[in-house]
Amino acid sequence: MLAKVDVKSDTACDLYKHLSSVSTKPLGAGPVKWNFEKFVLGRDGEVIGRFGSGVKPEDAAFTSLIESALAK
């Protein structure tokens, strides 16, 4: 868990600087645009997916990516 941190500017915490720098599908690299943006990490800790805040947790593409990562 994190305390409230900056996620969008030059003072963004290192975690979000890293997460937002990785180009993944479907969203790609770039600053966090809005609350509830989702980053999916593989078992090795690498970013394997990024989804916008409008994507619901039960979205098929989101759950499929998580399930395939868990199966590895």
Secondary structure, DSSP 8 states (H G I E B T S, - for coil): ---S---SSTT--HHHHHHHHS--TBT-SS---STT-EEEE-TTS-EEEEE-TTS-TT-HHHHHHHHHHHH-
